Amino acid sequence: MSKSYIVDSIHAGVARLEDPDGRFFEVPATQLPRGARDGHVVTPVPADETDSGSVRFAIDQAATEQRKKVIRAKLDKLRGRSTL
C-alpha cells in the first residue's frame, strides 16, 4: 500500500503536504495533479522514464471522501448535532 499525504496548502507554486506522522514538507505544486487543493489526499505515483526522477502525486478520491465524512461528523458532534 502506498503512503498517502494530505494537501495542507498550496501557495505561490509550493504545496505543503502532511505525512501520516503529522510532519509537513513542501514540494513544487507542479508535482500535484491539476485540480488538487487543500484537504485532498494524494499518493505518490511512479514517474515516467522521461521525468528526471521527480515524484508525482495522484488524488485518492476515496480517501479524500472518507476524510471529509470523518471531519463532517466531528464538526457535527462539536456543534451538538446528531449524525444519522
PDB file of N, CA, C and O in Angstrom:
ATOM      1  N   MET A   1       0.846  -1.180   0.000  1.00  0.00           N
ATOM      2  CA  MET A   1       0.000   0.000   0.000  1.00  0.00           C
ATOM      3  C   MET A   1       0.892   1.245   0.000  1.00  0.00           C
ATOM      4  O   MET A   1       1.871   1.313   0.743  1.00  0.00           O
ATOM      5  N   SER A   2       0.557   2.203  -0.816  1.00  0.00           N
ATOM      6  CA  SER A   2       1.336   3.416  -0.953  1.00  0.00           C
ATOM      7  C   SER A   2       1.020   4.385   0.183  1.00  0.00           C
ATOM      8  O   SER A   2      -0.113   4.454   0.659  1.00  0.00           O
ATOM      9  N   LYS A   3       2.007   5.109   0.597  1.00  0.00           N
ATOM     10  CA  LYS A   3       1.839   6.115   1.640  1.00  0.00           C
ATOM     11  C   LYS A   3       0.983   7.251   1.084  1.00  0.00           C
ATOM     12  O   LYS A   3       1.104   7.604  -0.089  1.00  0.00           O
ATOM     13  N   SER A   4       0.127   7.816   1.913  1.00  0.00           N
ATOM     14  CA  SER A   4      -0.699   8.928   1.460  1.00  0.00           C
ATOM     15  C   SER A   4      -0.365  10.187   2.247  1.00  0.00           C
ATOM     16  O   SER A   4       0.166  10.122   3.355  1.00  0.00           O
ATOM     17  N   TYR A   5      -0.682  11.325   1.661  1.00  0.00           N
ATOM     18  CA  TYR A   5      -0.383  12.620   2.235  1.00  0.00           C
ATOM     19  C   TYR A   5      -1.618  13.508   2.086  1.00  0.00           C
ATOM     20  O   TYR A   5      -2.434  13.308   1.186  1.00  0.00           O
ATOM     21  N   ILE A   6      -1.742  14.480   2.972  1.00  0.00           N
ATOM     22  CA  ILE A   6      -2.845  15.421   2.899  1.00  0.00           C
ATOM     23  C   ILE A   6      -2.289  16.756   2.420  1.00  0.00           C
ATOM     24  O   ILE A   6      -1.280  17.241   2.932  1.00  0.00           O
ATOM     25  N   VAL A   7      -2.956  17.340   1.436  1.00  0.00           N
ATOM     26  CA  VAL A   7      -2.553  18.656   0.960  1.00  0.00           C
ATOM     27  C   VAL A   7      -3.009  19.670   2.008  1.00  0.00           C
ATOM     28  O   VAL A   7      -4.206  19.889   2.194  1.00  0.00           O
ATOM     29  N   ASP A   8      -2.049  20.280   2.686  1.00  0.00           N
ATOM     30  CA  ASP A   8      -2.353  21.271   3.714  1.00  0.00           C
ATOM     31  C   ASP A   8      -2.635  22.623   3.071  1.00  0.00           C
ATOM     32  O   ASP A   8      -3.597  23.302   3.430  1.00  0.00           O
ATOM     33  N   SER A   9      -1.796  23.006   2.127  1.00  0.00           N
ATOM     34  CA  SER A   9      -1.991  24.285   1.446  1.00  0.00           C
ATOM     35  C   SER A   9      -1.201  24.302   0.146  1.00  0.00           C
ATOM     36  O   SER A   9      -0.251  23.544  -0.049  1.00  0.00           O
ATOM     37  N   ILE A  10      -1.630  25.195  -0.731  1.00  0.00           N
ATOM     38  CA  ILE A  10      -0.909  25.445  -1.984  1.00  0.00           C
ATOM     39  C   ILE A  10      -0.827  26.955  -2.122  1.00  0.00           C
ATOM     40  O   ILE A  10      -1.848  27.641  -2.158  1.00  0.00           O
ATOM     41  N   HIS A  11       0.397  27.467  -2.200  1.00  0.00           N
ATOM     42  CA  HIS A  11       0.577  28.914  -2.277  1.00  0.00           C
ATOM     43  C   HIS A  11       1.853  29.235  -3.039  1.00  0.00           C
ATOM     44  O   HIS A  11       2.906  28.647  -2.791  1.00  0.00           O
ATOM     45  N   ALA A  12       1.744  30.165  -3.958  1.00  0.00           N
ATOM     46  CA  ALA A  12       2.907  30.663  -4.710  1.00  0.00           C
ATOM     47  C   ALA A  12       3.706  29.527  -5.353  1.00  0.00           C
ATOM     48  O   ALA A  12       4.937  29.547  -5.354  1.00  0.00           O
ATOM     49  N   GLY A  13       2.998  28.542  -5.896  1.00  0.00           N
ATOM     50  CA  GLY A  13       3.675  27.457  -6.596  1.00  0.00           C
ATOM     51  C   GLY A  13       4.277  26.381  -5.720  1.00  0.00           C
ATOM     52  O   GLY A  13       5.006  25.515  -6.204  1.00  0.00           O
ATOM     53  N   VAL A  14       3.973  26.429  -4.419  1.00  0.00           N
ATOM     54  CA  VAL A  14       4.510  25.441  -3.483  1.00  0.00           C
ATOM     55  C   VAL A  14       3.353  24.765  -2.754  1.00  0.00           C
ATOM     56  O   VAL A  14       2.446  25.429  -2.252  1.00  0.00           O
ATOM     57  N   ALA A  15       3.398  23.441  -2.704  1.00  0.00           N
ATOM     58  CA  ALA A  15       2.375  22.671  -1.984  1.00  0.00           C
ATOM     59  C   ALA A  15       2.968  22.186  -0.666  1.00  0.00           C
ATOM     60  O   ALA A  15       4.075  21.649  -0.630  1.00  0.00           O
ATOM     61  N   ARG A  16       2.227  22.380   0.402  1.00  0.00           N
ATOM     62  CA  ARG A  16       2.644  21.899   1.723  1.00  0.00           C
ATOM     63  C   ARG A  16       1.836  20.640   2.007  1.00  0.00           C
ATOM     64  O   ARG A  16       0.607  20.683   2.058  1.00  0.00           O
ATOM     65  N   LEU A  17       2.529  19.518   2.191  1.00  0.00           N
ATOM     66  CA  LEU A  17       1.884  18.229   2.429  1.00  0.00           C
ATOM     67  C   LEU A  17       2.140  17.765   3.856  1.00  0.00           C
ATOM     68  O   LEU A  17       3.187  18.046   4.440  1.00  0.00           O
ATOM     69  N   GLU A  18       1.159  17.047   4.404  1.00  0.00           N
ATOM     70  CA  GLU A  18       1.304  16.453   5.733  1.00  0.00           C
ATOM     71  C   GLU A  18       1.372  14.944   5.575  1.00  0.00           C
ATOM     72  O   GLU A  18       0.534  14.341   4.904  1.00  0.00           O
ATOM     73  N   ASP A  19       2.379  14.336   6.201  1.00  0.00           N
ATOM     74  CA  ASP A  19       2.504  12.879   6.122  1.00  0.00           C
ATOM     75  C   ASP A  19       1.691  12.229   7.245  1.00  0.00           C
ATOM     76  O   ASP A  19       1.193  12.936   8.120  1.00  0.00           O
ATOM     77  N   PRO A  20       1.546  10.904   7.241  1.00  0.00           N
ATOM     78  CA  PRO A  20       0.732  10.222   8.251  1.00  0.00           C
ATOM     79  C   PRO A  20       1.211  10.429   9.696  1.00  0.00           C
ATOM     80  O   PRO A  20       0.443  10.226  10.637  1.00  0.00           O
ATOM     81  N   ASP A  21       2.466  10.830   9.872  1.00  0.00           N
ATOM     82  CA  ASP A  21       3.015  11.066  11.216  1.00  0.00           C
ATOM     83  C   ASP A  21       2.841  12.512  11.669  1.00  0.00           C
ATOM     84  O   ASP A  21       3.312  12.890  12.742  1.00  0.00           O
ATOM     85  N   GLY A  22       2.159  13.328  10.844  1.00  0.00           N
ATOM     86  CA  GLY A  22       1.926  14.716  11.204  1.00  0.00           C
ATOM     87  C   GLY A  22       3.057  15.662  10.856  1.00  0.00           C
ATOM     88  O   GLY A  22       3.047  16.821  11.268  1.00  0.00           O
ATOM     89  N   ARG A  23       4.029  15.180  10.103  1.00  0.00           N
ATOM     90  CA  ARG A  23       5.139  16.034   9.680  1.00  0.00           C
ATOM     91  C   ARG A  23       4.767  16.723   8.366  1.00  0.00           C
ATOM     92  O   ARG A  23       4.035  16.168   7.547  1.00  0.00           O
ATOM     93  N   PHE A  24       5.273  17.920   8.182  1.00  0.00           N
ATOM     94  CA  PHE A  24       4.986  18.687   6.974  1.00  0.00           C
ATOM     95  C   PHE A  24       6.235  18.812   6.118  1.00  0.00           C
ATOM     96  O   PHE A  24       7.355  18.869   6.627  1.00  0.00           O
ATOM     97  N   PHE A  25       6.021  18.852   4.816  1.00  0.00           N
ATOM     98  CA  PHE A  25       7.110  19.116   3.893  1.00  0.00           C
ATOM     99  C   PHE A  25       6.536  19.792   2.658  1.00  0.00           C
ATOM    100  O   PHE A  25       5.330  19.746   2.418  1.00  0.00           O
ATOM    101  N   GLU A  26       7.398  20.412   1.888  1.00  0.00           N
ATOM    102  CA  GLU A  26       6.958  21.157   0.721  1.00  0.00           C
ATOM    103  C   GLU A  26       7.479  20.523  -0.558  1.00  0.00           C
ATOM    104  O   GLU A  26       8.584  19.984  -0.607  1.00  0.00           O
ATOM    105  N   VAL A  27       6.645  20.604  -1.596  1.00  0.00           N
ATOM    106  CA  VAL A  27       7.007  20.139  -2.930  1.00  0.00           C
ATOM    107  C   VAL A  27       6.504  21.183  -3.923  1.00  0.00           C
ATOM    108  O   VAL A  27       5.584  21.941  -3.617  1.00  0.00           O
ATOM    109  N   PRO A  28       7.104  21.223  -5.106  1.00  0.00           N
ATOM    110  CA  PRO A  28       6.561  22.128  -6.122  1.00  0.00           C
ATOM    111  C   PRO A  28       5.104  21.734  -6.435  1.00  0.00           C
ATOM    112  O   PRO A  28       4.791  20.553  -6.585  1.00  0.00           O
ATOM    113  N   ALA A  29       4.241  22.721  -6.529  1.00  0.00           N
ATOM    114  CA  ALA A  29       2.827  22.441  -6.812  1.00  0.00           C
ATOM    115  C   ALA A  29       2.645  21.740  -8.148  1.00  0.00           C
ATOM    116  O   ALA A  29       1.621  21.093  -8.371  1.00  0.00           O
ATOM    117  N   THR A  30       3.616  21.857  -9.034  1.00  0.00           N
ATOM    118  CA  THR A  30       3.529  21.186 -10.335  1.00  0.00           C
ATOM    119  C   THR A  30       3.569  19.665 -10.198  1.00  0.00           C
ATOM    120  O   THR A  30       3.237  18.948 -11.142  1.00  0.00           O
ATOM    121  N   GLN A  31       3.976  19.171  -9.023  1.00  0.00           N
ATOM    122  CA  GLN A  31       4.002  17.724  -8.809  1.00  0.00           C
ATOM    123  C   GLN A  31       2.611  17.181  -8.455  1.00  0.00           C
ATOM    124  O   GLN A  31       2.394  15.970  -8.467  1.00  0.00           O
ATOM    125  N   LEU A  32       1.687  18.067  -8.147  1.00  0.00           N
ATOM    126  CA  LEU A  32       0.315  17.640  -7.854  1.00  0.00           C
ATOM    127  C   LEU A  32      -0.498  17.630  -9.143  1.00  0.00           C
ATOM    128  O   LEU A  32      -0.185  18.358 -10.085  1.00  0.00           O
ATOM    129  N   PRO A  33      -1.534  16.809  -9.182  1.00  0.00           N
ATOM    130  CA  PRO A  33      -2.365  16.792 -10.379  1.00  0.00           C
ATOM    131  C   PRO A  33      -3.211  18.062 -10.479  1.00  0.00           C
ATOM    132  O   PRO A  33      -3.488  18.725  -9.479  1.00  0.00           O
ATOM    133  N   ARG A  34      -3.607  18.377 -11.687  1.00  0.00           N
ATOM    134  CA  ARG A  34      -4.486  19.529 -11.905  1.00  0.00           C
ATOM    135  C   ARG A  34      -5.758  19.337 -11.078  1.00  0.00           C
ATOM    136  O   ARG A  34      -6.338  18.251 -11.058  1.00  0.00           O
ATOM    137  N   GLY A  35      -6.173  20.377 -10.413  1.00  0.00           N
ATOM    138  CA  GLY A  35      -7.386  20.312  -9.604  1.00  0.00           C
ATOM    139  C   GLY A  35      -7.151  19.959  -8.146  1.00  0.00           C
ATOM    140  O   GLY A  35      -8.087  19.997  -7.347  1.00  0.00           O
ATOM    141  N   ALA A  36      -5.926  19.617  -7.784  1.00  0.00           N
ATOM    142  CA  ALA A  36      -5.636  19.296  -6.379  1.00  0.00           C
ATOM    143  C   ALA A  36      -5.771  20.569  -5.557  1.00  0.00           C
ATOM    144  O   ALA A  36      -5.363  21.649  -5.986  1.00  0.00           O
ATOM    145  N   ARG A  37      -6.348  20.427  -4.374  1.00  0.00           N
ATOM    146  CA  ARG A  37      -6.494  21.584  -3.498  1.00  0.00           C
ATOM    147  C   ARG A  37      -6.417  21.164  -2.042  1.00  0.00           C
ATOM    148  O   ARG A  37      -6.332  19.977  -1.724  1.00  0.00           O
ATOM    149  N   ASP A  38      -6.448  22.159  -1.162  1.00  0.00           N
ATOM    150  CA  ASP A  38      -6.343  21.911   0.272  1.00  0.00           C
ATOM    151  C   ASP A  38      -7.324  20.827   0.706  1.00  0.00           C
ATOM    152  O   ASP A  38      -8.489  20.833   0.311  1.00  0.00           O
ATOM    153  N   GLY A  39      -6.831  19.891   1.529  1.00  0.00           N
ATOM    154  CA  GLY A  39      -7.675  18.829   2.059  1.00  0.00           C
ATOM    155  C   GLY A  39      -7.680  17.548   1.248  1.00  0.00           C
ATOM    156  O   GLY A  39      -8.108  16.507   1.747  1.00  0.00           O
ATOM    157  N   HIS A  40      -7.217  17.600   0.017  1.00  0.00           N
ATOM    158  CA  HIS A  40      -7.173  16.376  -0.781  1.00  0.00           C
ATOM    159  C   HIS A  40      -6.131  15.410  -0.232  1.00  0.00           C
ATOM    160  O   HIS A  40      -5.088  15.817   0.280  1.00  0.00           O
ATOM    161  N   VAL A  41      -6.435  14.140  -0.349  1.00  0.00           N
ATOM    162  CA  VAL A  41      -5.471  13.093  -0.016  1.00  0.00           C
ATOM    163  C   VAL A  41      -4.788  12.706  -1.325  1.00  0.00           C
ATOM    164  O   VAL A  41      -5.451  12.420  -2.322  1.00  0.00           O
ATOM    165  N   VAL A  42      -3.465  12.701  -1.312  1.00  0.00           N
ATOM    166  CA  VAL A  42      -2.709  12.353  -2.514  1.00  0.00           C
ATOM    167  C   VAL A  42      -1.733  11.221  -2.211  1.00  0.00           C
ATOM    168  O   VAL A  42      -1.272  11.059  -1.081  1.00  0.00           O
ATOM    169  N   THR A  43      -1.434  10.452  -3.237  1.00  0.00           N
ATOM    170  CA  THR A  43      -0.469   9.365  -3.118  1.00  0.00           C
ATOM    171  C   THR A  43       0.571   9.497  -4.231  1.00  0.00           C
ATOM    172  O   THR A  43       0.248   9.940  -5.333  1.00  0.00           O
ATOM    173  N   PRO A  44       1.810   9.115  -3.948  1.00  0.00           N
ATOM    174  CA  PRO A  44       2.834   9.186  -4.993  1.00  0.00           C
ATOM    175  C   PRO A  44       2.566   8.159  -6.087  1.00  0.00           C
ATOM    176  O   PRO A  44       2.076   7.062  -5.821  1.00  0.00           O
ATOM    177  N   VAL A  45       2.891   8.528  -7.300  1.00  0.00           N
ATOM    178  CA  VAL A  45       2.768   7.618  -8.441  1.00  0.00           C
ATOM    179  C   VAL A  45       4.128   7.545  -9.121  1.00  0.00           C
ATOM    180  O   VAL A  45       4.904   8.499  -9.066  1.00  0.00           O
ATOM    181  N   PRO A  46       4.416   6.422  -9.759  1.00  0.00           N
ATOM    182  CA  PRO A  46       5.718   6.296 -10.424  1.00  0.00           C
ATOM    183  C   PRO A  46       5.901   7.351 -11.507  1.00  0.00           C
ATOM    184  O   PRO A  46       4.986   7.625 -12.284  1.00  0.00           O
ATOM    185  N   ALA A  47       7.080   7.932 -11.547  1.00  0.00           N
ATOM    186  CA  ALA A  47       7.410   8.892 -12.597  1.00  0.00           C
ATOM    187  C   ALA A  47       7.707   8.126 -13.871  1.00  0.00           C
ATOM    188  O   ALA A  47       8.219   7.008 -13.824  1.00  0.00           O
ATOM    189  N   ASP A  48       7.390   8.720 -15.003  1.00  0.00           N
ATOM    190  CA  ASP A  48       7.721   8.040 -16.257  1.00  0.00           C
ATOM    191  C   ASP A  48       9.215   8.181 -16.528  1.00  0.00           C
ATOM    192  O   ASP A  48       9.909   8.954 -15.869  1.00  0.00           O
ATOM    193  N   GLU A  49       9.686   7.438 -17.487  1.00  0.00           N
ATOM    194  CA  GLU A  49      11.128   7.380 -17.753  1.00  0.00           C
ATOM    195  C   GLU A  49      11.693   8.710 -18.240  1.00  0.00           C
ATOM    196  O   GLU A  49      12.890   8.957 -18.093  1.00  0.00           O
ATOM    197  N   THR A  50      10.853   9.573 -18.820  1.00  0.00           N
ATOM    198  CA  THR A  50      11.343  10.859 -19.311  1.00  0.00           C
ATOM    199  C   THR A  50      11.437  11.888 -18.197  1.00  0.00           C
ATOM    200  O   THR A  50      12.050  12.941 -18.372  1.00  0.00           O
ATOM    201  N   ASP A  51      10.833  11.589 -17.047  1.00  0.00           N
ATOM    202  CA  ASP A  51      10.872  12.505 -15.905  1.00  0.00           C
ATOM    203  C   ASP A  51      12.150  12.222 -15.131  1.00  0.00           C
ATOM    204  O   ASP A  51      12.458  11.062 -14.860  1.00  0.00           O
ATOM    205  N   SER A  52      12.877  13.226 -14.782  1.00  0.00           N
ATOM    206  CA  SER A  52      14.178  13.043 -14.142  1.00  0.00           C
ATOM    207  C   SER A  52      14.088  12.628 -12.676  1.00  0.00           C
ATOM    208  O   SER A  52      14.807  13.158 -11.830  1.00  0.00           O
ATOM    209  N   GLY A  53      13.211  11.689 -12.384  1.00  0.00           N
ATOM    210  CA  GLY A  53      13.137  11.139 -11.039  1.00  0.00           C
ATOM    211  C   GLY A  53      12.289  11.918 -10.057  1.00  0.00           C
ATOM    212  O   GLY A  53      12.206  11.538  -8.889  1.00  0.00           O
ATOM    213  N   SER A  54      11.656  12.992 -10.491  1.00  0.00           N
ATOM    214  CA  SER A  54      10.824  13.736  -9.542  1.00  0.00           C
ATOM    215  C   SER A  54       9.546  12.950  -9.254  1.00  0.00           C
ATOM    216  O   SER A  54       9.059  12.185 -10.087  1.00  0.00           O
ATOM    217  N   VAL A  55       9.034  13.157  -8.078  1.00  0.00           N
ATOM    218  CA  VAL A  55       7.837  12.449  -7.640  1.00  0.00           C
ATOM    219  C   VAL A  55       6.607  13.183  -8.147  1.00  0.00           C
ATOM    220  O   VAL A  55       6.577  14.414  -8.163  1.00  0.00           O
ATOM    221  N   ARG A  56       5.622  12.453  -8.551  1.00  0.00           N
ATOM    222  CA  ARG A  56       4.315  12.987  -8.934  1.00  0.00           C
ATOM    223  C   ARG A  56       3.298  12.393  -7.984  1.00  0.00           C
ATOM    224  O   ARG A  56       3.538  11.352  -7.373  1.00  0.00           O
ATOM    225  N   PHE A  57       2.165  13.054  -7.862  1.00  0.00           N
ATOM    226  CA  PHE A  57       1.106  12.592  -6.969  1.00  0.00           C
ATOM    227  C   PHE A  57      -0.209  12.480  -7.724  1.00  0.00           C
ATOM    228  O   PHE A  57      -0.429  13.168  -8.721  1.00  0.00           O
ATOM    229  N   ALA A  58      -1.076  11.606  -7.236  1.00  0.00           N
ATOM    230  CA  ALA A  58      -2.432  11.455  -7.760  1.00  0.00           C
ATOM    231  C   ALA A  58      -3.397  11.647  -6.598  1.00  0.00           C
ATOM    232  O   ALA A  58      -3.087  11.295  -5.460  1.00  0.00           O
ATOM    233  N   ILE A  59      -4.559  12.204  -6.888  1.00  0.00           N
ATOM    234  CA  ILE A  59      -5.575  12.374  -5.859  1.00  0.00           C
ATOM    235  C   ILE A  59      -6.222  11.028  -5.573  1.00  0.00           C
ATOM    236  O   ILE A  59      -6.632  10.323  -6.496  1.00  0.00           O
ATOM    237  N   ASP A  60      -6.313  10.679  -4.322  1.00  0.00           N
ATOM    238  CA  ASP A  60      -7.016   9.466  -3.893  1.00  0.00           C
ATOM    239  C   ASP A  60      -8.436   9.895  -3.532  1.00  0.00           C
ATOM    240  O   ASP A  60      -8.702  10.327  -2.410  1.00  0.00           O
ATOM    241  N   GLN A  61      -9.343   9.768  -4.500  1.00  0.00           N
ATOM    242  CA  GLN A  61     -10.721  10.263  -4.319  1.00  0.00           C
ATOM    243  C   GLN A  61     -11.433   9.572  -3.162  1.00  0.00           C
ATOM    244  O   GLN A  61     -12.121  10.226  -2.379  1.00  0.00           O
ATOM    245  N   ALA A  62     -11.273   8.265  -3.051  1.00  0.00           N
ATOM    246  CA  ALA A  62     -11.955   7.517  -1.989  1.00  0.00           C
ATOM    247  C   ALA A  62     -11.470   7.964  -0.610  1.00  0.00           C
ATOM    248  O   ALA A  62     -12.278   8.179   0.293  1.00  0.00           O
ATOM    249  N   ALA A  63     -10.166   8.104  -0.449  1.00  0.00           N
ATOM    250  CA  ALA A  63      -9.613   8.535   0.843  1.00  0.00           C
ATOM    251  C   ALA A  63     -10.006   9.976   1.149  1.00  0.00           C
ATOM    252  O   ALA A  63     -10.253  10.317   2.305  1.00  0.00           O
ATOM    253  N   THR A  64     -10.065  10.820   0.129  1.00  0.00           N
ATOM    254  CA  THR A  64     -10.470  12.207   0.323  1.00  0.00           C
ATOM    255  C   THR A  64     -11.920  12.269   0.795  1.00  0.00           C
ATOM    256  O   THR A  64     -12.233  13.012   1.725  1.00  0.00           O
ATOM    257  N   GLU A  65     -12.808  11.500   0.166  1.00  0.00           N
ATOM    258  CA  GLU A  65     -14.222  11.486   0.569  1.00  0.00           C
ATOM    259  C   GLU A  65     -14.387  10.941   1.987  1.00  0.00           C
ATOM    260  O   GLU A  65     -15.186  11.466   2.762  1.00  0.00           O
ATOM    261  N   GLN A  66     -13.644   9.903   2.329  1.00  0.00           N
ATOM    262  CA  GLN A  66     -13.712   9.335   3.677  1.00  0.00           C
ATOM    263  C   GLN A  66     -13.250  10.358   4.706  1.00  0.00           C
ATOM    264  O   GLN A  66     -13.856  10.499   5.768  1.00  0.00           O
ATOM    265  N   ARG A  67     -12.193  11.058   4.391  1.00  0.00           N
ATOM    266  CA  ARG A  67     -11.670  12.088   5.290  1.00  0.00           C
ATOM    267  C   ARG A  67     -12.701  13.193   5.496  1.00  0.00           C
ATOM    268  O   ARG A  67     -12.876  13.680   6.613  1.00  0.00           O
ATOM    269  N   LYS A  68     -13.384  13.589   4.424  1.00  0.00           N
ATOM    270  CA  LYS A  68     -14.430  14.612   4.529  1.00  0.00           C
ATOM    271  C   LYS A  68     -15.561  14.154   5.446  1.00  0.00           C
ATOM    272  O   LYS A  68     -16.073  14.937   6.246  1.00  0.00           O
ATOM    273  N   LYS A  69     -15.949  12.881   5.327  1.00  0.00           N
ATOM    274  CA  LYS A  69     -17.025  12.350   6.174  1.00  0.00           C
ATOM    275  C   LYS A  69     -16.627  12.377   7.647  1.00  0.00           C
ATOM    276  O   LYS A  69     -17.433  12.744   8.502  1.00  0.00           O
ATOM    277  N   VAL A  70     -15.398  11.992   7.943  1.00  0.00           N
ATOM    278  CA  VAL A  70     -14.914  11.977   9.326  1.00  0.00           C
ATOM    279  C   VAL A  70     -14.888  13.397   9.887  1.00  0.00           C
ATOM    280  O   VAL A  70     -15.316  13.631  11.017  1.00  0.00           O
ATOM    281  N   ILE A  71     -14.388  14.335   9.102  1.00  0.00           N
ATOM    282  CA  ILE A  71     -14.328  15.726   9.553  1.00  0.00           C
ATOM    283  C   ILE A  71     -15.730  16.284   9.757  1.00  0.00           C
ATOM    284  O   ILE A  71     -15.991  16.970  10.745  1.00  0.00           O
ATOM    285  N   ARG A  72     -16.629  15.990   8.826  1.00  0.00           N
ATOM    286  CA  ARG A  72     -18.015  16.455   8.947  1.00  0.00           C
ATOM    287  C   ARG A  72     -18.662  15.918  10.218  1.00  0.00           C
ATOM    288  O   ARG A  72     -19.360  16.655  10.915  1.00  0.00           O
ATOM    289  N   ALA A  73     -18.438  14.650  10.525  1.00  0.00           N
ATOM    290  CA  ALA A  73     -19.011  14.040  11.734  1.00  0.00           C
ATOM    291  C   ALA A  73     -18.443  14.693  12.996  1.00  0.00           C
ATOM    292  O   ALA A  73     -19.176  14.932  13.956  1.00  0.00           O
ATOM    293  N   LYS A  74     -17.145  14.981  12.994  1.00  0.00           N
ATOM    294  CA  LYS A  74     -16.529  15.642  14.151  1.00  0.00           C
ATOM    295  C   LYS A  74     -17.106  17.041  14.344  1.00  0.00           C
ATOM    296  O   LYS A  74     -17.393  17.454  15.467  1.00  0.00           O
ATOM    297  N   LEU A  75     -17.271  17.763  13.244  1.00  0.00           N
ATOM    298  CA  LEU A  75     -17.845  19.110  13.341  1.00  0.00           C
ATOM    299  C   LEU A  75     -19.283  19.061  13.847  1.00  0.00           C
ATOM    300  O   LEU A  75     -19.682  19.871  14.684  1.00  0.00           O
ATOM    301  N   ASP A  76     -20.051  18.117  13.341  1.00  0.00           N
ATOM    302  CA  ASP A  76     -21.433  17.979  13.797  1.00  0.00           C
ATOM    303  C   ASP A  76     -21.475  17.671  15.291  1.00  0.00           C
ATOM    304  O   ASP A  76     -22.316  18.204  16.014  1.00  0.00           O
ATOM    305  N   LYS A  77     -20.586  16.828  15.744  1.00  0.00           N
ATOM    306  CA  LYS A  77     -20.529  16.480  17.167  1.00  0.00           C
ATOM    307  C   LYS A  77     -20.180  17.718  17.997  1.00  0.00           C
ATOM    308  O   LYS A  77     -20.791  17.962  19.037  1.00  0.00           O
ATOM    309  N   LEU A  78     -19.214  18.487  17.543  1.00  0.00           N
ATOM    310  CA  LEU A  78     -18.834  19.702  18.253  1.00  0.00           C
ATOM    311  C   LEU A  78     -19.970  20.722  18.292  1.00  0.00           C
ATOM    312  O   LEU A  78     -20.119  21.466  19.261  1.00  0.00           O
ATOM    313  N   ARG A  79     -20.756  20.743  17.237  1.00  0.00           N
ATOM    314  CA  ARG A  79     -21.871  21.685  17.156  1.00  0.00           C
ATOM    315  C   ARG A  79     -23.123  21.167  17.872  1.00  0.00           C
ATOM    316  O   ARG A  79     -24.144  21.851  17.932  1.00  0.00           O
ATOM    317  N   GLY A  80     -23.027  19.959  18.408  1.00  0.00           N
ATOM    318  CA  GLY A  80     -24.155  19.384  19.150  1.00  0.00           C
ATOM    319  C   GLY A  80     -25.229  18.785  18.278  1.00  0.00           C
ATOM    320  O   GLY A  80     -26.362  18.596  18.721  1.00  0.00           O
ATOM    321  N   ARG A  81     -24.878  18.480  17.024  1.00  0.00           N
ATOM    322  CA  ARG A  81     -25.830  17.865  16.106  1.00  0.00           C
ATOM    323  C   ARG A  81     -25.621  16.360  16.111  1.00  0.00           C
ATOM    324  O   ARG A  81     -24.496  15.874  16.231  1.00  0.00           O
ATOM    325  N   SER A  82     -26.697  15.646  15.982  1.00  0.00           N
ATOM    326  CA  SER A  82     -26.557  14.186  15.869  1.00  0.00           C
ATOM    327  C   SER A  82     -26.347  13.836  14.406  1.00  0.00           C
ATOM    328  O   SER A  82     -26.911  14.473  13.516  1.00  0.00           O
ATOM    329  N   THR A  83     -25.536  12.825  14.167  1.00  0.00           N
ATOM    330  CA  THR A  83     -25.320  12.365  12.801  1.00  0.00           C
ATOM    331  C   THR A  83     -26.152  11.112  12.587  1.00  0.00           C
ATOM    332  O   THR A  83     -26.250  10.253  13.464  1.00  0.00           O
ATOM    333  N   LEU A  84     -26.732  11.025  11.433  1.00  0.00           N
ATOM    334  CA  LEU A  84     -27.587   9.869  11.122  1.00  0.00           C
ATOM    335  C   LEU A  84     -26.841   8.832  10.351  1.00  0.00           C
ATOM    336  O   LEU A  84     -27.405   7.794  10.005  1.00  0.00           O
TER     337      LEU A  84
END
